[in-house]
């Protein structure tokens, strides 16, 4: 991991950095994410130190952090609820599909046309005698 030269950092923060210094800082930032985070944290701390903060500013900042944390928690909860709803929908669809399938099978098996009814219906038509190829008659 590349180490940031403090003199170059001070020149950059005071807006006195040369082109070479800017290239060095750019290569430092691109070398790793940790370097970039550390650099921007230092820059942020310097910016915040420029302003005089009162007690109300600190309270507002803390309140803002709490609100952001609550918003993130609410978003996570909403995501969990959406996932649960999706699971419930799929479960209900599978259950209904199974119910319809088993009901259809039961109805076909138990409530379908019985053999005797078919013979009775067929017999109510004209009776014919059929001779099979082996010579037997039906």
SEPASE-356288 format. One line per field, with one value per atom (N, C-alpha, C): residue in three letters; x negated, y negated, z negated; residue number from 0. Coordinates in steps of 0.001 Angstrom, whole numbers, plus 500000, padded with zeros to 6 digits. Layout:
% residues N
residuo	[Ala,...]
east	[X,...]
north	[Y,...]
up	[Z,...]
num	[NUM,...]
% end
This chain:
% residues 138
residuo	[Unk,Unk,Unk,Unk,Unk,Unk,Unk,Unk,Unk,Unk,Unk,Unk,Unk,Unk,Unk,Unk,Unk,Unk,Unk,Unk,Unk,Unk,Unk,Unk,Unk,Unk,Unk,Unk,Unk,Unk,Unk,Unk,Unk,Unk,Unk,Unk,Unk,Unk,Unk,Unk,Unk,Unk,Unk,Unk,Unk,Unk,Unk,Unk,Unk,Unk,Unk,Unk,Unk,Unk,Unk,Unk,Unk,Unk,Unk,Unk,Unk,Unk,Unk,Unk,Unk,Unk,Unk,Unk,Unk,Unk,Unk,Unk,Unk,Unk,Unk,Unk,Unk,Unk,Unk,Unk,Unk,Unk,Unk,Unk,Unk,Unk,Unk,Unk,Unk,Unk,Unk,Unk,Unk,Unk,Unk,Unk,Unk,Unk,Unk,Unk,Unk,Unk,Unk,Unk,Unk,Unk,Unk,Unk,Unk,Unk,Unk,Unk,Unk,Unk,Unk,Unk,Unk,Unk,Unk,Unk,Unk,Unk,Unk,Unk,Unk,Unk,Unk,Unk,Unk,Unk,Unk,Unk,Unk,Unk,Unk,Unk,Unk,Unk,Unk,Unk,Unk,Unk,Unk,Unk,Unk,Unk,Unk,Unk,Unk,Unk,Unk,Unk,Unk,Unk,Unk,Unk,Unk,Unk,Unk,Unk,Unk,Unk,Unk,Unk,Unk,Unk,Unk,Unk,Unk,Unk,Unk,Unk,Unk,Unk,Unk,Unk,Unk,Unk,Unk,Unk,Unk,Unk,Unk,Unk,Unk,Unk,Unk,Unk,Unk,Unk,Unk,Unk,Unk,Unk,Unk,Unk,Unk,Unk,Unk,Unk,Unk,Unk,Unk,Unk,Unk,Unk,Unk,Unk,Unk,Unk,Unk,Unk,Unk,Unk,Unk,Unk,Unk,Unk,Unk,Unk,Unk,Unk,Unk,Unk,Unk,Unk,Unk,Unk,Unk,Unk,Unk,Unk,Unk,Unk,Unk,Unk,Unk,Unk,Unk,Unk,Unk,Unk,Unk,Unk,Unk,Unk,Unk,Unk,Unk,Unk,Unk,Unk,Unk,Unk,Unk,Unk,Unk,Unk,Unk,Unk,Unk,Unk,Unk,Unk,Unk,Unk,Unk,Unk,Unk,Unk,Unk,Unk,Unk,Unk,Unk,Unk,Unk,Unk,Unk,Unk,Unk,Unk,Unk,Unk,Unk,Unk,Unk,Unk,Unk,Unk,Unk,Unk,Unk,Unk,Unk,Unk,Unk,Unk,Unk,Unk,Unk,Unk,Unk,Unk,Unk,Unk,Unk,Unk,Unk,Unk,Unk,Unk,Unk,Unk,Unk,Unk,Unk,Unk,Unk,Unk,Unk,Unk,Unk,Unk,Unk,Unk,Unk,Unk,Unk,Unk,Unk,Unk,Unk,Unk,Unk,Unk,Unk,Unk,Unk,Unk,Unk,Unk,Unk,Unk,Unk,Unk,Unk,Unk,Unk,Unk,Unk,Unk,Unk,Unk,Unk,Unk,Unk,Unk,Unk,Unk,Unk,Unk,Unk,Unk,Unk,Unk,Unk,Unk,Unk,Unk,Unk,Unk,Unk,Unk,Unk,Unk,Unk,Unk,Unk,Unk,Unk,Unk,Unk,Unk,Unk,Unk,Unk,Unk,Unk,Unk,Unk,Unk,Unk,Unk,Unk,Unk,Unk,Unk,Unk,Unk,Unk,Unk,Unk,Unk,Unk,Unk,Unk,Unk,Unk,Unk,Unk,Unk,Unk,Unk]
east	[499145,500000,499105,499372,498610,498914,497876,498074,498140,499040,499240,498202,497507,496513,497259,496947,497675,497461,496259,495986,496857,497004,497841,499300,499708,501080,501354,500426,500607,500682,499808,499853,501185,501675,502955,504099,504126,505215,505171,503983,503853,503989,504300,504480,503203,502060,500770,500038,500743,500107,499747,498584,498154,498807,498571,499107,498557,497284,496637,497281,497567,498232,499618,500347,501687,501628,500641,500474,500143,499302,498951,500204,501006,502235,503204,503318,504203,503767,502472,501983,502183,502053,502300,503768,504684,506110,506481,505876,506209,505577,504567,503871,504754,505687,506609,507792,508873,510067,509804,509013,508699,507966,507045,506335,507316,508235,509211,510077,510532,511372,510601,509358,508544,508323,508015,507767,509007,510156,511374,511822,511504,511815,510986,509698,508833,509339,509698,510203,511503,512381,513642,513396,512472,512178,511629,510805,510266,511387,512284,513402,514288,514560,515416,514728,513411,512698,512677,512931,512933,514117,515187,516402,516507,516915,517104,518462,518430,519676,520186,521445,522077,522732,523265,523942,525125,525839,526992,526559,525443,524950,524628,523998,523671,524939,525922,527183,527887,527850,528467,527771,526456,525693,526026,526110,526467,527882,528800,530181,530249,529470,529442,528940,527900,527377,528425,529150,530200,531315,531697,532759,532318,531090,530580,530545,530149,530120,531531,532506,533897,534438,534113,534559,533981,532699,532075,532739,533058,533733,535128,535846,537181,537092,536095,535924,535608,534782,534476,535736,536543,537792,538743,538842,539719,539246,537945,537400,537738,537610,537980,539455,540308,541750,542050,541399,541621,541211,540092,539646,540676,541177,542177,543440,543883,545083,544894,543728,543435,543485,542906,542933,544367,545170,546573,547356,547107,547817,547488,546204,545809,546367,546342,546889,548384,549106,550545,550818,550029,550221,549969,548915,548610,549711,550193,551265,552530,552900,554097,553946,552780,552526,552665,552103,552211,553669,554387,555790,556624,556438,557187,556831,555546,555111,555733,555624,556176,557699,558335,559801,560222,559502,559818,559632,558534,558296,559364,559726,560754,562097,562436,563699,563742,562656,562615,562755,562091,562101,563430,563928,565098,566425,566424,567675,567848,566925,566986,568098,568217,569230,568831,569742,569463,569696,569105,569149,570587,571362,572748,573560,573323,574045,573680,572432,572003,572657,572678,573307,574785,575417,576844,577121,576317,576499,576269,575228,574909,575999,576543,577573,578894,579132,580391,580460,579354,579341,579729,579614,579993,578984,579486,578630,578198,576910,576376,575512,575426,574565,573330,572175,570919,570180,569634,568823,567379,566592,565168,564408,563159,562372,562147,562171,561969,563257,564332,565600,566554,566139,567061,567973,569175,570160,570395,570613,570878,572246]
north	[501179,500000,498765,497859,496630,495693,494989,494067,492638,491863,490490,489585,488814,487862,486688,486379,485340,483953,483697,482377,482139,483185,483066,482878,483597,483474,482047,481466,480099,479123,479282,478388,478526,479758,479979,479315,479512,478959,477435,476867,475399,474857,475751,475403,474810,475373,474940,476084,477142,478329,478107,478651,478577,479714,479710,480775,482143,482163,483408,483910,482966,483335,483908,483300,483785,485189,485431,486771,487793,487394,488286,488630,487617,487847,488733,488494,489306,490771,491025,492413,493038,492228,492722,493143,492327,492628,493868,494034,495171,496476,496398,497619,498532,497966,498820,498005,498711,498039,497491,498217,497783,496441,496277,495002,493875,494134,493113,492733,493735,493453,492602,492996,492278,490833,490646,489300,488420,488944,488135,487873,488778,488558,487388,487356,486256,484937,484969,483774,483294,484227,483864,483261,483854,483322,481901,481644,480297,479308,479701,478828,478535,479570,479368,478494,478587,477791,476311,475989,474587,473832,474542,473896,474059,473008,473071,473709,474741,475447,475071,474805,474516,475787,475711,476865,477310,476347,476697,477425,477004,477690,479147,479371,480747,481559,480936,481628,481947,480990,481223,482353,482375,483424,484804,484876,486142,486558,485595,485886,486367,485743,486153,487593,487929,489302,490301,489937,490829,491013,489920,489996,490865,490678,491493,492963,493236,494623,495209,494431,494907,495149,494241,494410,495699,495950,497189,498420,498356,499492,499709,498619,498735,499333,498909,499465,500958,501365,502788,503563,502986,503643,503780,502732,502792,503861,504005,505028,506423,506610,507901,508193,507182,507367,507746,507083,507417,508856,509288,510672,511652,511356,512226,512273,511107,511075,511920,511844,512630,514125,514516,515924,516373,515538,515886,516041,515151,515254,516565,516895,518137,519354,519305,520413,520567,519465,519520,520038,519610,520067,521569,522042,523482,524264,523748,524426,524504,523398,523405,524348,524374,525281,526735,527052,528411,528744,527793,528008,528284,527481,527663,529002,529341,530609,531796,531824,532949,532995,531827,531796,532357,531996,532496,534002,534485,535930,536676,536148,536782,536776,535618,535512,536440,536580,537467,538918,539252,540635,541005,540162,540490,540063,538974,538431,538606,539266,539435,540396,540629,541537,542959,543664,545037,545983,547156,548130,548551,548753,549189,548126,546858,545784,545723,545988,545960,547079,548267,549406,549154,548583,548299,547289,546275,545259,545856,546636,547246,548236,548944,549947,549298,548095,547441,547104,547047,546848,548175,548258,549504,550600,551800,552941,553547,553809,554387,555567,556433,557594,557381,557611,557384,558706,558992,560207,559808,560449,560150,560966,560598,561305,562792,563163,564580,565395,564741,565445,565335,564832,564736,563532,563642,562581,561942,560643,559895,559254]
up	[500000,500000,500000,500843,501000,499837,499345,498234,498773,498204,498656,498004,498824,498334,497710,496444,495713,496304,496814,497399,498639,499465,500658,500247,499213,498719,498254,497494,496994,498158,499155,500321,501051,501177,501858,501095,499782,498976,498918,499063,499098,500511,501437,502851,503460,503075,503584,504278,504626,505194,506652,507050,508440,509229,510519,511386,510962,510596,510151,508854,507932,506670,506937,507856,508183,508788,509644,510218,509137,508168,507061,506241,505931,505148,505924,507216,508046,508061,508191,508180,506805,505734,504377,504217,504731,504619,505431,506593,507458,506994,506117,505699,504845,504049,503288,502787,502487,501956,500569,499790,498430,498464,499407,499547,499867,500777,501157,499960,499206,498029,497018,496752,495783,496237,497502,498043,497922,498335,498289,496856,495936,494525,493992,494352,493932,494514,495792,496451,495800,495456,494813,493428,492683,491345,491435,492432,492609,492934,493830,494189,492986,492188,491016,489962,489888,488878,489239,490486,490906,490326,490054,489575,488066,487421,485984,485712,484933,484652,483268,483199,481917,481404,480236,479647,480483,481057,481883,483147,483723,484919,484618,483473,483095,482853,482190,481954,483264,484186,485489,486240,486171,486854,486268,484927,484285,484657,484674,485046,486489,487355,488764,488901,488154,488203,487716,486632,486130,487156,487813,488822,489994,490448,491554,491160,489936,489451,489419,488946,488913,490319,491243,492632,493208,492959,493451,492848,491552,490906,491497,491750,492349,493743,494525,495873,495805,494845,494680,494304,493391,493001,494181,494998,496172,497148,497291,498177,497646,496322,495724,495945,495771,495960,497404,498361,499771,500060,499476,499681,499115,497904,497294,498141,498633,499473,500724,501316,502520,502199,501073,500669,500434,499751,499489,500795,501758,503042,503749,503825,504482,503758,502423,501641,501916,501936,502200,503608,504579,505961,506068,505429,505458,504759,503616,502894,503746,504383,505226,506418,507004,508116,507670,506515,505986,505661,505067,504721,505966,507002,508243,508887,508875,509474,508749,507423,506676,506746,506748,506883,508234,509272,510612,510688,510118,510141,509353,508194,507377,508116,508691,509417,510609,511310,512474,512042,510948,510497,509833,508948,508150,508784,509457,509959,511455,512086,513534,513937,515211,515740,515375,514749,514343,515518,515415,516509,516821,515756,515957,516688,516343,517005,518485,518801,520188,520980,520386,521063,521246,520230,520303,521413,521504,522532,523915,524036,525321,525724,524734,525016,525383,524925,525246,526727,527374,528818,529466,530727,531395,531083,530906,530610,531932,532051,533279,532931,533860,533692,534546,533934,534635,534708,535892,536052,536118,535269,535183,536208,536522,537519,537179,535924,535570,535685,536093,536313,535154,534021,532894,533083,532476,532604,531232,531283,530053,530171]
num	[0,0,0,1,1,1,2,2,2,3,3,3,4,4,4,5,5,5,6,6,6,7,7,7,8,8,8,9,9,9,10,10,10,11,11,11,12,12,12,13,13,13,14,14,14,15,15,15,16,16,16,17,17,17,18,18,18,19,19,19,20,20,20,21,21,21,22,22,22,23,23,23,24,24,24,25,25,25,26,26,26,27,27,27,28,28,28,29,29,29,30,30,30,31,31,31,32,32,32,33,33,33,34,34,34,35,35,35,36,36,36,37,37,37,38,38,38,39,39,39,40,40,40,41,41,41,42,42,42,43,43,43,44,44,44,45,45,45,46,46,46,47,47,47,48,48,48,49,49,49,50,50,50,51,51,51,52,52,52,53,53,53,54,54,54,55,55,55,56,56,56,57,57,57,58,58,58,59,59,59,60,60,60,61,61,61,62,62,62,63,63,63,64,64,64,65,65,65,66,66,66,67,67,67,68,68,68,69,69,69,70,70,70,71,71,71,72,72,72,73,73,73,74,74,74,75,75,75,76,76,76,77,77,77,78,78,78,79,79,79,80,80,80,81,81,81,82,82,82,83,83,83,84,84,84,85,85,85,86,86,86,87,87,87,88,88,88,89,89,89,90,90,90,91,91,91,92,92,92,93,93,93,94,94,94,95,95,95,96,96,96,97,97,97,98,98,98,99,99,99,100,100,100,101,101,101,102,102,102,103,103,103,104,104,104,105,105,105,106,106,106,107,107,107,108,108,108,109,109,109,110,110,110,111,111,111,112,112,112,113,113,113,114,114,114,115,115,115,116,116,116,117,117,117,118,118,118,119,119,119,120,120,120,121,121,121,122,122,122,123,123,123,124,124,124,125,125,125,126,126,126,127,127,127,128,128,128,129,129,129,130,130,130,131,131,131,132,132,132,133,133,133,134,134,134,135,135,135,136,136,136,137,137,137]
% end
